[in-house]
């Protein structure tokens, strides 16, 4: 990971010097640079054959929708996927890094990755950054020990649950889960419930919106259903197109080439070896 | 590695301009079990003898041919533990390359980085050169490729090569048998016949190992029963 070489302590560990400086600057009145937050609804549930993960696709930068169709369900291993809420850069970087570590681990052991391995790698990384890596994750997968679903908070604590929601739309989605979840759902029932929970987040939370992504993981198989539902299509698109009349007139176009500045030094010294 | 009593390099030049330690490393390779590789028109095959020190050793637990990435495999001749270190480093380098460029590492790049590691161990303090030569087989956008990496860190691309014991016989056999238009199955048969040339005892699916990569770009180590099938075809 990139560490600032000048201020890194002699032994490992994170240097919090810059965090102190940032807080000091904020107190002095500096506006912190805005970063892309996902302001999300992400959910997961365990059904009879495995795990289903769901996410919305809106990425926000303050009050603006920065990406109308971003991917929040990240690949960790062929049998493990992870939904990410929080700062988009943090969730992508941390899932990418752990996915890489899991791949090397698979080579060394010759075995399929386990969900608890991904869980432990993620939580120890997040804990060592003391919550400054703003990634709230829903991790789900199926391995030799069965289907697993976990939530991971930015400070590094984890929960193991049969159904979970995270992000700004988590309350709206949890309302759906709490009323309709039961053990032993079939695949279609599970997907329908996940889509319903995400839609609840999309329609009732400002930070979530656009489309529904679903990922179904079962033993030996995973289906990544990108844009499973599109409940927010553009309803009216003008066929004539738009014409914006020119309000300014171009009076004169003049191109002045820059003169080449070449100095000729007579009898200069040869370059020293 | 700088502040110990061994901060000088143990590999030093002889008056004749040779690095004696590397010569000795090559001798260690030359007394290792035979391994060879053949590049076909549509894939690469690498093979090695798997002679175990005793019949009591569980041969299923030993695997000499290793996968570095899904489309690159490697076999060695020489000291097994040294090859383990190199395989581990190479896998990590391949993964770091992927993390940085989001592209599977090209075969030449991985070979070059592995060779760099091997060279570093001939010019650093307190370490000895690796006692292995590697044969790296891969298939990427440039097609099938076969590279040999020596303890000195030099690497060459080969159409067919052999290393370890019996290398001169094996190489002359390959020179006679190799054709540019050879396909992967023919290459596997040729590899088996070459191994058979210098083999002491009865060759079987349990005492040789074969790894192949074809157009599908997935490196695979053949199971003992698959090796037996090829052995019977080659008879």
Boltz contact constraints between the chains, C-beta under 6 A:
constraints:
  - contact:
      token1: [A, 100]
      token2: [B, 95]
      max_distance: 6.0
  - contact:
      token1: [A, 100]
      token2: [B, 99]
      max_distance: 6.0
  - contact:
      token1: [A, 104]
      token2: [B, 91]
      max_distance: 6.0
  - contact:
      token1: [A, 104]
      token2: [B, 95]
      max_distance: 6.0
  - contact:
      token1: [A, 107]
      token2: [B, 91]
      max_distance: 6.0
